[in-house]
Structures are given as structure tokens and as C-alpha cells.
Amino acid sequence: MSIQLLSEAGAVDGPNEDFVAAEGATVVVLDGVSTVPGHGSGCHHGTAWFAGELAARVLENAQAPEGGLDDVLYRALADVVGLHGGECDLSLPDPPAAALAIVRERQGSLEYLVLCDCTIVVDVAGTVQRITDDRLSGLDLPERRAVLEDPTLAAYAALLEAKRRRRNTPGGYWVAASEPAAAWAAVKGSFPVDDVRRIALMTDGVSCAVDRYRLMDWAGLLDALEDEPTGLVRRIREVEQRASGGVRNDLTKLHDDATAAYWRIA
């Protein structure tokens, strides 16, 4: 088995809020949710800290012989909540949060879990499949349409507030944050490991090459991650630059953090 890890920050003047790590037969990718200027969180640690600590706890808990990946994530989230040590007010609306994807090989199966808008692409039994959690993108939000029509700061702020109201609620969407029970809402499943040729976990800063910018199909994305991952990110950056007109404002990044793990199994 061969695992390649890739993570590039979207901005040179800010932290990379994505995280990717692997240990043994477990891989995890996280896409930290950026906070909004002027909408303070009750946590002083920050999103990048949360993503790194959660990744470490996922890998640690994944070594336990019992339980599925939702159990692993539940225990990891509970561990990170404990790391705040009473210093942070996690009851406020914007605790640190992250979308994530986990893959683990165990007992002849390749298990997977996705929460929020990370993506897994798997080449299994000769077919390339995409696995994601589309509950956030599937929300019918008038604020989203307003941003497309008039992308002002006020419109972006209204969209983020609309998303916040629906976070980790029935009928809304689920993300890893301060509520360990969000783990039970994750998308999960498994494949016989002998049927899997290769698999990739990625944040939307990489999956956008297919589902947003249409640069290639999912099989082509797997090829790019194996053969020239830095070239793939460079192509995405070029398209992001053209799509934005080179304009960056206080609520959106010119470039998204781009993170992936590519695992060749067979």
C-alpha cells in the first residue's frame, strides 16, 4: 500500500485550516470551517488547532479493535471537547468546526466515513465512485441565491448566518464541532479491500476540479493525484483566479485550502 498526502494553504498570509494525516491503515482529511470576521467564537484556540487535534484523536481512536468509524469520530470529538479544559465557551454559535473524511482498512474491509462536504473517490471493482455528504449543498437557501446574484459582503454574511442556524440540526446538515453526537449522522460504509484499486480523500479545495470547474472527471482526478498532485493544485489556482477576477474580500478567500490523501491499494 502507498499513501501520498498533499495540503496547500490557500493564502500565504493565513493559516492552512485543512489537515491530512495517516497512521497505519487509517487516513483522515479535514476541512476546517473558517470563522467570520466580527462573528467571534467562544474558543481562543482557532480552526487550525481544532483540525489538527481532531485528526490526531481520530488516528488514535481508530487503533481500537472495536467499533466503527462513527464510534471513532464520536470518541475523538469528545476528546477534543475535553482539550478545551473549560477555557472556551462552546455554547456560542461558532465553535471551531470541520468537515472530514476517514478511511480505514480493517479485517478485509475498507471502511469509510464522510461528514459535511469532504469527498471520497474510490476505484472499486473497475468502477470509479464518488462518496460525499451533500446535505449542506442540498439546502434550499434563498441567501445562497442572493450571493450568486449580488456577491456583496452583506450577502455573504447573511448566507453564513443561514448556514449557522441549520448546523447540526435535524433537517439541516452535520459537521464535526463541539457536539460528539454529530458522528452518528455521518455517511459511512465499506468495500471489500480486495476490490479496491485506489482511493482518495479530499477537501472541496480539490474536489472543485471536477464538481465545480469541470477540469476533468473523477477518474482523471485520481490519475492527477497519483501522477502530478502539485500540478493539479496549480490548475485549480489558475481557475480560481480567473473565476474571482483576482478579488478577495473579508469573507471569502481568493484561493481555498487544497488537501488530499491518495491511497494506492492494489
Secondary structure, 3 states (H helix, E strand, C coil): CEEEEEEECCCCCCCCCEEEEEECCEEEEEEECCCCCCCCCCCCCCHHHHHHHHHHHHHHHCCCCCCCHHHHHHHHHHHHHHHCCCCCCCCCCCCCCEEEEEEEEECCEEEEEEECCCEEEEEECCEEEEEECCCCCCCCCHHHHHHHHCCCHHHHHHHHHHHHHHECCCCCECCECCCHHHHHHCEEEEEEHHHEEEEEEECHHHHHHHHCCCCCCHHHHHHHHHHCHHHHHHHHHHHHHHHHCCCCCCCCCCCCCEEEEEEECC
